[in-house]
Amino acid sequence: MTLSWTLRIVALCMLSGAVFIAPMPLGTNRSWAWSPMAILVGISLVFLSISVALGRAELSKAQVKALILPALATIIALLWGAMQILPLWGGAGAQLLFKDLAGALNIPAPERMVLDSERAIAGLMLLLAYSGIFLLSVQLFASSRSASLLCTLVVASATIVTIYGLIMQATTRSCLVLAFVKRPLESGDPCAFSGTFINSANYATYAGIASLICIAKLHDLTMRHRPSAPGASDTLRIWMSALLGRGGLYLAALVLLAGGVVFSASRAGFTSFVIGSTVMIGALALLRTRKPASVLISMISIGAFFAFILAVNGSGLLKRAVAALSEGDADRIALYSLSISAIKARPVTGWGLGSFEAVYSLLQPPNISLWYDRAHNIYLETALDLGIPAAFLLLFAVAFLLSRCVLGVMNRRRNAHYPAIGIGATVLVGFHGLLNFDLQIPAIAITFFALLGMAWAQAWSKNETEASRAVAARALE
């Protein structure tokens, strides 16, 4: 085995281990948990870079070109996040940015744009780590075998997390997660089911992403050997064949994980899971077969599955949904209003990464009695942190990568379910981001960007990459 292959395998093992372990220490939502992960990603990037320099590049020329635009958008946003931290804003610049705040508090204007430089540095470190995870995933999970490995690791990790949650539900009524003590939702009620995560909505998102993988795998197994004109007996035979072996394991994991999403009683989490899986299956049916009947059958199947899991253990979720419709959520609306006010104060420059908690302490409205360190809307909080232009660049980068996944589902003859997983996971996380802060939980962000990198790499057909490599080889001759 050459040095290039050895370094590549080591990087693959390190990234796979990070993805597998990430949800277990409280969703990696503590500095002592995510800091080693970030270091691990950095070491993996060094090993992969050496491997590529020695001749083990997996990306074709066309793929490299396709990454230039989202890479530039991300780099500009990250550079702006770094500039917010640097002491470059003294004198007139600081007076302009902080004149109202400094005057109200009778303090001198700070030299930095950010309100909390320590949180800003941590936020920048995390964004760099997520970017590195995407780049690693694009290279390391470009083959169908390695992509299958990643999907298996995510499903296995989510299954372990869910089983742990069930044990905690039976012993401590989910009020103790590792060493973290939670409070019950209401007096006399058990704490929300959240596995190893502190927040049940974050667990619902993670379990929902893993459930999407199970659904996509089952869809691929049932479609792979489907005859051109199946009858009822052929269809039944295909389904039975798919449910034996790996299909049976994915089905069992799906029932457990989707049940966990419902058991978490997260209204937005379950709704996001429904939307993400519907879009994913709809994309596979519509973009692949382009037959209305296939789309209808897929939608009926996924609808029947959701009705089943709701009927089994959806009482808590339905109870919370009814309460939300009747009582509303005044705190969340006030948080959004506060965030919009802060964005209006600095629409271009932003307040700095991780600044919401500091901004909240200054602008907390009197009608909110609880303390919030998140805006419960990833889009508003990103705009508040980085400013609207930089936030738009990050969203553009993800949307640009997603467009390639859509093309992959349309063009690939085999393994189209891999780019479809990227579509479903992006829709799930993107919709839930309107009401929560999932991508600010490192375990979810690590899993999402690893899957997005895999989905993007799998969105290129073999013919496209081989043709690009042939053109590059001729150019070098």
MORA-V646793 format. One record per pair of residues at least 6 apart in sequence whose C-alpha atoms are under 7 Angstrom apart, sorted by the first residue. I is the first residue (numbers start at 0). J is the second residue. D is the distance in whole Angstrom. If there is no record, write none. Layout:
BEGIN
i=I j=J d=D
i=I j=J d=D
END
This chain:
BEGIN
i=3 j=50 d=4
i=3 j=53 d=6
i=3 j=55 d=6
i=6 j=46 d=5
i=6 j=47 d=6
i=6 j=50 d=6
i=7 j=46 d=7
i=7 j=47 d=6
i=7 j=50 d=6
i=10 j=43 d=5
i=10 j=46 d=6
i=10 j=47 d=6
i=11 j=139 d=6
i=13 j=39 d=7
i=13 j=43 d=7
i=14 j=40 d=7
i=15 j=149 d=7
i=17 j=36 d=6
i=18 j=445 d=6
i=18 j=446 d=6
i=19 j=152 d=6
i=19 j=153 d=6
i=19 j=156 d=6
i=21 j=27 d=6
i=21 j=442 d=5
i=22 j=195 d=7
i=22 j=442 d=5
i=23 j=160 d=7
i=23 j=195 d=6
i=24 j=32 d=7
i=24 j=195 d=7
i=25 j=195 d=5
i=25 j=196 d=5
i=25 j=197 d=6
i=26 j=195 d=7
i=26 j=196 d=5
i=26 j=440 d=7
i=26 j=441 d=7
i=26 j=442 d=5
i=27 j=33 d=5
i=27 j=441 d=6
i=27 j=442 d=5
i=28 j=440 d=6
i=28 j=441 d=6
i=33 j=441 d=7
i=37 j=128 d=5
i=40 j=128 d=6
i=40 j=131 d=7
i=40 j=132 d=7
i=44 j=131 d=7
i=44 j=135 d=7
i=57 j=138 d=6
i=58 j=138 d=7
i=59 j=464 d=6
i=59 j=467 d=6
i=59 j=468 d=6
i=60 j=467 d=6
i=60 j=468 d=7
i=60 j=471 d=7
i=61 j=467 d=6
i=69 j=396 d=4
i=69 j=399 d=7
i=72 j=392 d=5
i=72 j=393 d=7
i=72 j=396 d=6
i=73 j=392 d=7
i=73 j=393 d=6
i=73 j=396 d=7
i=76 j=389 d=5
i=76 j=392 d=6
i=76 j=393 d=7
i=80 j=123 d=7
i=80 j=351 d=7
i=80 j=352 d=7
i=80 j=385 d=6
i=83 j=111 d=7
i=83 j=112 d=5
i=83 j=113 d=6
i=83 j=351 d=6
i=84 j=111 d=6
i=84 j=112 d=7
i=84 j=113 d=6
i=84 j=116 d=6
i=84 j=119 d=7
i=85 j=111 d=6
i=86 j=110 d=5
i=86 j=111 d=5
i=87 j=110 d=7
i=87 j=111 d=7
i=88 j=110 d=5
i=88 j=111 d=6
i=88 j=112 d=6
i=89 j=110 d=4
i=93 j=108 d=6
i=93 j=109 d=6
i=93 j=110 d=6
i=94 j=108 d=6
i=97 j=108 d=6
i=98 j=108 d=7
i=101 j=107 d=6
i=101 j=108 d=6
i=112 j=350 d=7
i=112 j=351 d=7
i=113 j=350 d=5
i=113 j=351 d=4
i=114 j=350 d=7
i=114 j=351 d=7
i=114 j=354 d=6
i=114 j=357 d=7
i=115 j=354 d=6
i=118 j=352 d=7
i=118 j=353 d=5
i=119 j=351 d=6
i=119 j=352 d=4
i=119 j=353 d=5
i=122 j=352 d=6
i=122 j=353 d=6
i=129 j=444 d=7
i=129 j=445 d=6
i=129 j=448 d=6
i=132 j=445 d=7
i=132 j=448 d=6
i=132 j=449 d=6
i=133 j=448 d=5
i=133 j=449 d=5
i=133 j=451 d=7
i=133 j=452 d=5
i=134 j=452 d=7
i=136 j=449 d=5
i=136 j=452 d=5
i=136 j=453 d=5
i=137 j=452 d=5
i=137 j=453 d=5
i=137 j=455 d=7
i=137 j=456 d=5
i=140 j=146 d=5
i=140 j=453 d=5
i=141 j=453 d=6
i=141 j=456 d=5
i=141 j=457 d=6
i=146 j=453 d=6
i=150 j=212 d=7
i=153 j=209 d=6
i=154 j=209 d=5
i=157 j=206 d=6
i=157 j=209 d=6
i=158 j=252 d=7
i=158 j=256 d=7
i=160 j=194 d=5
i=160 j=195 d=6
i=161 j=194 d=5
i=161 j=256 d=7
i=161 j=259 d=7
i=163 j=194 d=6
i=164 j=173 d=7
i=164 j=192 d=7
i=164 j=193 d=6
i=164 j=194 d=4
i=164 j=195 d=7
i=167 j=173 d=5
i=172 j=189 d=5
i=172 j=190 d=6
i=173 j=189 d=7
i=173 j=190 d=5
i=173 j=191 d=7
i=173 j=192 d=6
i=174 j=180 d=6
i=174 j=181 d=5
i=174 j=182 d=6
i=174 j=183 d=7
i=174 j=190 d=5
i=175 j=181 d=6
i=176 j=195 d=6
i=176 j=197 d=7
i=177 j=195 d=7
i=181 j=190 d=7
i=182 j=190 d=6
i=183 j=189 d=5
i=183 j=190 d=4
i=184 j=190 d=6
i=184 j=191 d=7
i=191 j=199 d=6
i=191 j=263 d=6
i=192 j=199 d=6
i=192 j=262 d=6
i=192 j=263 d=5
i=193 j=199 d=4
i=193 j=202 d=5
i=193 j=263 d=6
i=194 j=202 d=7
i=196 j=202 d=6
i=199 j=263 d=6
i=199 j=265 d=7
i=200 j=265 d=5
i=200 j=268 d=6
i=201 j=437 d=6
i=203 j=260 d=5
i=203 j=263 d=6
i=203 j=265 d=7
i=203 j=268 d=5
i=203 j=269 d=7
i=204 j=268 d=6
i=205 j=443 d=6
i=206 j=256 d=6
i=206 j=260 d=6
i=207 j=257 d=7
i=207 j=260 d=6
i=207 j=272 d=5
i=208 j=424 d=6
i=210 j=253 d=5
i=210 j=256 d=6
i=210 j=257 d=6
i=211 j=276 d=6
i=211 j=420 d=7
i=211 j=423 d=7
i=212 j=420 d=6
i=213 j=249 d=5
i=213 j=250 d=7
i=213 j=253 d=6
i=215 j=416 d=6
i=215 j=420 d=7
i=217 j=246 d=6
i=217 j=249 d=7
i=219 j=416 d=6
i=220 j=241 d=5
i=221 j=237 d=6
i=221 j=238 d=6
i=221 j=241 d=6
i=225 j=237 d=7
i=258 j=308 d=6
i=260 j=269 d=6
i=261 j=269 d=6
i=261 j=309 d=7
i=261 j=312 d=7
i=261 j=313 d=6
i=261 j=316 d=6
i=262 j=312 d=6
i=262 j=313 d=7
i=264 j=315 d=6
i=264 j=316 d=4
i=264 j=319 d=7
i=265 j=316 d=7
i=266 j=316 d=6
i=266 j=320 d=6
i=267 j=431 d=6
i=267 j=434 d=7
i=268 j=431 d=6
i=271 j=427 d=5
i=271 j=430 d=6
i=271 j=431 d=6
i=272 j=427 d=6
i=274 j=427 d=7
i=275 j=423 d=5
i=275 j=424 d=6
i=275 j=426 d=5
i=275 j=427 d=4
i=276 j=423 d=6
i=277 j=298 d=7
i=278 j=423 d=6
i=279 j=419 d=6
i=279 j=420 d=7
i=279 j=422 d=6
i=279 j=423 d=5
i=280 j=297 d=7
i=281 j=294 d=6
i=283 j=408 d=7
i=283 j=419 d=7
i=284 j=293 d=6
i=284 j=294 d=5
i=284 j=297 d=7
i=285 j=294 d=6
i=286 j=408 d=7
i=286 j=409 d=5
i=287 j=408 d=7
i=287 j=409 d=6
i=330 j=367 d=6
i=334 j=374 d=6
i=335 j=374 d=7
i=337 j=362 d=7
i=338 j=374 d=7
i=338 j=379 d=6
i=338 j=380 d=7
i=338 j=383 d=7
i=341 j=383 d=6
i=342 j=349 d=7
i=342 j=382 d=7
i=342 j=383 d=5
i=345 j=386 d=7
i=346 j=386 d=5
i=346 j=387 d=6
i=347 j=386 d=5
i=347 j=387 d=6
i=347 j=388 d=6
i=348 j=385 d=6
i=348 j=386 d=5
i=349 j=382 d=7
i=349 j=383 d=5
i=349 j=384 d=5
i=349 j=385 d=5
i=349 j=386 d=4
i=350 j=383 d=6
i=350 j=384 d=5
i=350 j=385 d=7
i=351 j=384 d=5
i=351 j=385 d=6
i=352 j=384 d=5
i=352 j=385 d=6
i=353 j=384 d=6
i=354 j=384 d=6
i=355 j=372 d=6
i=355 j=373 d=6
i=355 j=374 d=7
i=355 j=380 d=7
i=356 j=371 d=7
i=356 j=372 d=4
i=356 j=373 d=7
i=374 j=380 d=6
i=375 j=434 d=5
i=375 j=435 d=4
i=375 j=436 d=5
i=376 j=432 d=5
i=376 j=433 d=5
i=376 j=434 d=5
i=376 j=435 d=5
i=376 j=436 d=6
i=377 j=432 d=5
i=377 j=433 d=6
i=377 j=435 d=7
i=377 j=436 d=5
i=378 j=433 d=7
i=381 j=390 d=6
i=382 j=390 d=5
i=400 j=455 d=7
i=401 j=422 d=6
i=403 j=455 d=6
i=403 j=458 d=6
i=404 j=418 d=5
i=404 j=419 d=7
i=404 j=421 d=7
i=404 j=422 d=7
i=404 j=454 d=6
i=404 j=455 d=6
i=404 j=458 d=5
i=406 j=458 d=7
i=407 j=415 d=7
i=407 j=418 d=6
i=407 j=458 d=4
i=407 j=459 d=6
i=408 j=415 d=5
i=408 j=418 d=6
i=408 j=419 d=6
i=408 j=458 d=7
i=411 j=460 d=6
i=417 j=454 d=5
i=417 j=457 d=6
i=418 j=454 d=4
i=418 j=455 d=6
i=418 j=457 d=6
i=418 j=458 d=5
i=420 j=454 d=7
i=421 j=450 d=6
i=421 j=451 d=5
i=421 j=454 d=5
i=424 j=447 d=7
i=437 j=443 d=6
i=438 j=444 d=5
END
